Amino acid sequence: GNSDPGGRKRSHIGITDQELYNRIVQGDENNTFLRARAELLLQEARSRYGQLNTPDECLSYLGERFRSLSHRSQSTSNAEIGHFMIQQFILIHVSSYNDKLEVLLFMLRKLYSFAAGDCGIDNADSLQNHEILLPGHLLTKFV
């Protein structure tokens, strides 16, 4: 079904709230800061978007809100527009929804870790934060 005792299925990949909580906390049950933030995030999502229970409902919700910005034809469904907007504007370097979710969860855990004072600010000069230029990109910079 679309929901189970663990919560509602959300997103394009059909993950429950309980699964999201588990993936945010990653077994760190002693981290009360992280647990409280994850619970609050999911409670807020349930109160604001409780009517969205399936992946298609979530995509349709996005598509309806971004239809005018998508420049798609009127015959395009809201769900298709939602999918288009995610593919074109959310972590565009990552193609699959599962991988996008992993990156977003990593970013969320990093944000919570930073807010708790458990890690420092990323160094913008670090090589891991530099953009990779492929030969074609490099050549277009000079053209």
Steps between C-alpha positions, in 0.01 A plus 500: 500500500587866500533521875590269784535517878843663447347799327405628159696436185659820373709614204547336162666195651218428743676524836306506827544760772647229724752404230593866458548537875721189511710624208545844656591364846701202364482310828645788704225471762720666765510822297196673650564818296482307172204287610300804612569687174409198287174450691416871474573502127269205438225637728512831312480317167199297622318812619570700182485229236295224664278476192797380292526124541638360174792585274260620226316728745831657600607551138157642411522743793837627375382512140191700587708761681770529233288457186539863389877489546541170315389636161337166425185453295159494668465131407799413721385347829590662832694185594707524180576865574599408857738237364639749245562763769682253724716373214581852375549687828566265793851353516522497121834316509324197652259314274310247712249585771670258741833677453338842535346383829837375624665837425214692666517276809877548516456878474231494770718296737792736433278802573378349826857406593615856433206648696589274795863616485627153411681614184654816363437710192608347169810659351399649164861466381507125563537292184179309579307825460647594164305457180635238263554641153483248220697575181185615316407736783852639511501568126165678511641737764745627236258510204 
